[in-house]
Amino acid sequence: KPREPITVTLPDGSTREGTSWETTPMDIANGISKSLAKRLVIAKVNNVLWDTLRPLEGSATLELLDFENEEAKMVYWHSSAHVLGEACELHFGCHLCNGPPIENGFYYDVAVPEQFGRGIAQVDFAPLEALANKAIKEKQPFQRLVMTKEDLLRMFEYNKYKVHLINTRVPDGTSTTVYRCGPLIDLCRGPHVPHTGSITAFAVLKNSASYFLGDANNDSLQRVYGISFPDKKKLAEYKKFLEEAAKRDHRKIGREQELFFFHELSPGSAFFLPRGARIYNTLIEFIRGKYWERGFEEVVSPNMFNIKLWEQSGHWQNYREDMFGLEVEKEKFALKPMNCPGHCLMFGMRDRSYRELPLRFADFGVLHRNEASGALSGLTRVRRFQQDDAHIFCMHDQVKGEIQGALDFLRDVYSTFGFTFALELSTRPDKFLGEVSVWDQAERQLAEALDEFGVAWKMNPGDGAFYGPKIDITIRDALGRAFQCATIQLDFQLPERFQLQVRAPTTADDGEFQRPVIIHRAILGSVERMIAILTENFAGKWPLWLSPRQVMVVPVTGVVYEYAERVRQQLHAAGFYADVDVGADTLNKKIRNAELAQYNFICVVGVQEKDEGSVNVRCRDDVGTKAKGQTIPAGA
């Protein structure tokens, strides 16, 4: 290639001179500072991710990204996945399948040969880490090679999984890239860190079963998960975080506190025990109270519909694999995976006037989604669930006000839980339904609503759904983990599919009837998933209003058992979840048991309290104190 002078423009507007097909992003970084070059993970050339050792082909803009950048982090973990793949090949003699970066680290799916004699187990983690660290110490360069489809098929003919990927993802007569590091050559678009030595701290975390391409009809594989960081301190901090997360695991706390359980006879469907149902119902009643304040109308809709409904809504064409179907009297039906089509039927059951809008339908109906068995995970991924689902039917000029109301609603709810949240506006994608002018107006109203909401937000261009722009809401729990629960989504498609219309004002220019807009809106999202998040956020120490164990009454001696029961009944009549411990344990043991069970308050009653008609109150958070609690009248 001809070598010509080029100009490289940095984000601050400054420029550096270079030579095409010679100067690399790493050269530019070294020219700025050695510390920057050392931290450099990946570059961005003309807004495209670029290997740091790959020569620039012409004048360009250049960003130099370190591990703190989210895109660079994904590249770092992608490169680390290749190191894990190299270790797996050497240790198991396996065939590699797929090894992507994920939200926290990376994994590799591998097909372990029968001659290995067993599946992957924790005993393999240390040997894998040793092989990975050997590769890291060798500073194996990541070499990018462009190969034709024909050459790729010859190279990977021993690996049926790679052959499938090449045949299905690389068009005939074209080329794609592979990357080499040490003995590993893997099908990959890249980019990558300069060499394996860029990976400072590496750990294998866990393993699980998986299916090729995530399809249960394909071969069963073994998945190995890993994590890596640019320094050992961050790895130590992450392992400590995992230890704390394990203590808070909602499945563990759910068992210990007898909140819920799962059974193989109904996989993916939680059995909520009495105390778990208290939390479930309290959350629903909490939202129901907010609905009353905010003008939502609760509806009840069927669980099962003829598939003609799902064909009309478009779900059958795009979503049928995730739906439970059944035959009734030679007609095909399906359990509903969402409420919106049913709400469209409700809206369209009679003529509507613009004066009725906005119309806010809320529905706690049971939903079913046919999640793959391998994807099921406690309460976070289930087949049977309920949502605080609502659909707002409004005119185009009402969108901004309804969005403002939805944002205020989620702030009200999330502040109650102590969650912080971040907002993104996802705008019109390349493939979309409707008129550009309608999209532009809707996006402008959403942006204005976000600006007036007073919380910083980001633009996410082109990531809206094809049927309307949306606001993505990400919450963070006590451990700083991110979750997406709430939904605020505009929909121009369903009103068209269901021919929904309202009688327009007499002054309207566009005819006697107009199409409404639908806003899909949820705050908790799945109640099951929110309970999982809250369980781990509070570490099982429920706030009083949400607690399934609010008060434990502890009698000092058998003489006051009857009085203790009267106190419990008084508390019950006042609306508290109260129990009384009349077991054989000592007083201190009973108090300790109540503390461990996370009762918010412990009411100790003895002869003195009986005579006074009072109780001695201890708070759950007074753990370890020997001091007597506060005595108050029993009827207070």
Salt bridges, closest charged atoms under 4 A:
GLU22 OE2 - ARG3 NE 3.56
GLU57 OE2 - ARG54 NH2 3.47
ASP66 OD2 - ARG39 NE 3.68
GLU68 OE2 - LYS234 NZ 2.44
GLU70 OE2 - LYS73 NZ 3.60
GLU71 OE1 - LYS44 NZ 2.61
ASP109 OD1 - ARG223 NE 2.67
ASP124 OD1 - HIS91 NE2 2.97
ASP124 OD2 - ARG118 NH1 2.79
GLU138 OE2 - LYS134 NZ 2.70
ASP151 OD1 - ARG154 NH2 2.20
ASP172 OD1 - LYS149 NZ 2.61
ASP186 OD1 - LYS162 NZ 2.70
ASP219 OD2 - LYS160 NZ 2.77
GLU244 OE2 - ARG248 NE 2.77
ASP249 OD2 - ARG251 NH2 2.88
GLU256 OE2 - LYS252 NZ 3.08
GLU285 OE2 - ARG288 NH1 2.43
GLU298 OE2 - ARG288 NH2 2.67
GLU356 OE1 - ARG350 NH2 2.89
GLU356 OE1 - ARG352 NH1 3.07
ASP363 OD2 - HIS343 NE2 2.93
GLU371 OE1 - ARG381 NE 3.14
ASP388 OD2 - ARG521 NH2 3.99
GLU402 OE1 - ARG360 NE 2.90
ASP408 OD2 - ARG294 NH2 2.93
ASP412 OD2 - LYS290 NZ 3.08
ASP412 OD2 - ARG294 NH2 3.37
ASP440 OD1 - ARG428 NH1 2.98
GLU448 OE1 - LYS400 NZ 3.43
GLU452 OE2 - LYS400 NZ 2.70
ASP472 OD1 - LYS470 NZ 3.66
ASP477 OD2 - ARG481 NH2 2.85
ASP491 OD2 - HIS520 NE2 2.77
GLU496 OE1 - ARG515 NE 3.44
GLU512 OE2 - ARG503 NH1 2.42
GLU528 OE2 - ARG384 NH1 3.29
GLU536 OE2 - HIS250 ND1 2.89
GLU536 OE1 - ARG481 NH2 3.03
GLU562 OE2 - ARG566 NH1 3.95
GLU565 OE2 - ARG568 NH2 3.06
ASP579 OD2 - ARG275 NH2 3.05
GLU595 OE1 - ARG592 NH1 3.40
GLU609 OE2 - LYS628 NZ 4.00
ASP621 OD1 - LYS541 NZ 3.47
ASP621 OD1 - ARG620 NE 3.89
